[in-house]
């Protein structure tokens, strides 16, 4: 229950920012939805709700099991005709989705695990139409440094602080993490212009689970606090993730 509430805080804030960006785009056909590519979209946590709103969504994901779940979710919501699942990864994106085919690309929690982040960003740029929007969600280095230190793993915190990929050691399950400066430079190199940067999960991973679970209204208060602090540079620097909206 608590974990679902924490996930809902993250997805709600990212969803709000994403929908605001999509609202500023003009569909290729008046009155129709947008063409959206969700790279690594898995079971359709974002793709299916966007399809319910009338957008056409192509989910590119390497997992056949995830794509099977996506198909079931889309069918249950009555939007199978608007959701297409394609097995593949970032390197194959232009061939799978088509160059200049999308009004928006979602890349949430993917850039950390690809072989070449810059190449992946270039692939995303190639499938976007002029003026299209990229919604990028990446893990941030600073947060893991703080988390390891608070857990008493001070050596690992120091390693994560200095490691080029923001990893705390050989057993760290995350291949890489980013800081705001690094990811902004990589986006620029791929031809993107950053529009907004939000911090995600600044407090949600630190507030005790028992409090969120038992205190009336705590989950809503946590969401409001996250929303209020999401653009504040000092707090954003400590966020577990960065949500970046950029145009191409």
CORVEN-V757525 format. One record per residue. N is the residue number from 1. RES is the residue in one letter. PHI is phi as a letter, one per 20 degrees, with the letter a starting at -180 (* if undefined). PSI is psi in whole degrees, 0 to 359 (* if undefined). NEAR is the number of other C-alpha atoms within 10 Angstrom. Layout:
n res phi psi near
N RES PHI PSI NEAR
N RES PHI PSI NEAR
This chain:
n res phi psi near
1 X * 311 9
2 X f 316 15
3 X f 321 13
4 X f 321 9
5 X f 319 18
6 X f 317 19
7 X f 322 13
8 X f 325 14
9 X f 312 22
10 X f 309 20
11 X f 327 14
12 X f 314 13
13 X f 319 20
14 X f 318 24
15 X f 320 16
16 X f 313 11
17 X f 320 17
18 X f 313 20
19 X f 326 11
20 X f 321 10
21 X f 319 20
22 X f 328 17
23 X f 338 10
24 X e 0 9
25 X e 146 15
26 X e 125 15
27 X f 157 16
28 X f 331 12
29 X d 123 8
30 X g 132 8
31 X n 350 9
32 X e 170 12
33 X e 179 20
34 X e 161 24
35 X e 118 21
36 X c 137 28
37 X d 128 29
38 X d 101 23
39 X e 121 25
40 X m 26 24
41 X f 353 27
42 X l 238 23
43 X e 1 23
44 X n 27 25
45 X g 325 12
46 X d 323 18
47 X f 315 27
48 X f 313 28
49 X g 324 17
50 X f 322 21
51 X f 322 25
52 X g 328 16
53 X e 359 11
54 X o 3 16
55 X e 154 20
56 X e 122 23
57 X c 128 28
58 X d 120 24
59 X d 121 28
60 X d 118 24
61 X b 143 23
62 X f 348 17
63 X e 116 16
64 X f 328 15
65 X f 317 12
66 X f 319 18
67 X f 327 23
68 X f 319 14
69 X f 322 14
70 X g 314 24
71 X f 318 20
72 X f 317 15
73 X f 317 20
74 X f 320 23
75 X f 316 14
76 X f 327 11
77 X e 359 13
78 X m 28 13
79 X c 28 21
80 X g 328 18
81 X f 347 11
82 X d 353 19
83 X d 128 24
84 X c 126 18
85 X d 131 23
86 X c 129 17
87 X e 128 17
88 X r 184 18
89 X c 187 17
90 X f 322 25
91 X f 333 18
92 X e 0 14
93 X g 311 22
94 X g 320 18
95 X f 329 11
96 X e 319 16
97 X e 332 22
98 X n 134 13
99 X f 142 16
100 X l 42 15
101 X d 349 17
102 X c 144 26
103 X e 334 23
104 X b 148 28
105 X c 133 23
106 X d 133 23
107 X c 89 22
108 X d 112 22
109 X m 29 16
110 X d 321 20
111 X f 338 25
112 X f 337 19
113 X d 355 13
114 X f 161 16
115 X f 320 12
116 X c 101 12
117 X g 319 20
118 X f 317 18
119 X f 321 15
120 X f 318 21
121 X f 321 23
122 X f 322 19
123 X f 320 19
124 X f 320 27
125 X f 324 26
126 X f 334 21
127 X e 350 24
128 X e 142 26
129 X f 163 17
130 X g 130 14
131 X n 3 15
132 X f 164 23
133 X d 136 28
134 X d 127 30
135 X d 111 22
136 X d 127 24
137 X c 118 23
138 X c 152 23
139 X f 141 24
140 X d 138 25
141 X f 312 27
142 X g 322 22
143 X f 321 25
144 X f 330 22
145 X f 313 24
146 X f 316 20
147 X f 318 18
148 X f 323 17
149 X f 315 15
150 X f 332 12
151 X e 358 9
152 X n 5 11
153 X e 72 14
154 X f 324 16
155 X f 318 14
156 X f 323 18
157 X f 317 25
158 X f 320 17
159 X f 314 15
160 X f 325 24
161 X f 325 19
162 X d 343 13
163 X f 136 15
164 X g 329 12
165 X d 6 16
166 X m 31 26
167 X e 146 24
168 X e 0 25
169 X q 180 14
170 X f 335 8
171 X e 3 8
172 X f 123 12
173 X f 347 10
174 X e 120 15
175 X f 326 15
176 X a 156 21
177 X c 165 25
178 X c 160 20
179 X d 167 19
180 X f 321 17
181 X f 314 8
182 X f 312 10
183 X f 329 20
184 X f 319 18
185 X f 317 15
186 X f 322 16
187 X f 316 23
188 X f 319 15
189 X f 331 13
190 X e 3 20
191 X n 16 16
192 X e 153 22
193 X d 118 18
194 X f 131 17
195 X d 312 12
196 X b 152 14
197 X c 125 21
198 X d 144 25
199 X e 141 28
200 X c 133 29
201 X m 55 26
202 X f 325 24
203 X d 337 18
204 X f 329 23
205 X e 353 14
206 X d 332 10
207 X f 132 12
208 X g 136 11
209 X g 320 15
210 X f 325 9
211 X f 313 12
212 X f 324 21
213 X f 328 15
214 X d 334 11
215 X e 121 9
216 X g 130 10
217 X m 1 10
218 X f 318 14
219 X f 319 20
220 X f 320 13
221 X f 321 12
222 X f 317 20
223 X f 319 20
224 X f 321 14
225 X f 316 14
226 X f 317 24
227 X f 317 22
228 X f 325 10
229 X e 354 19
230 X f 331 23
231 X d 357 16
232 X f 119 13
233 X g 321 13
234 X f 318 11
235 X f 325 16
236 X g 327 25
237 X f 343 21
238 X d 3 23
239 X f 145 28
240 X f 324 23
241 X c 157 28
242 X d 132 27
243 X d 117 24
244 X d 132 25
245 X d 124 22
246 X c 154 23
247 X d 158 21
248 X c * 20
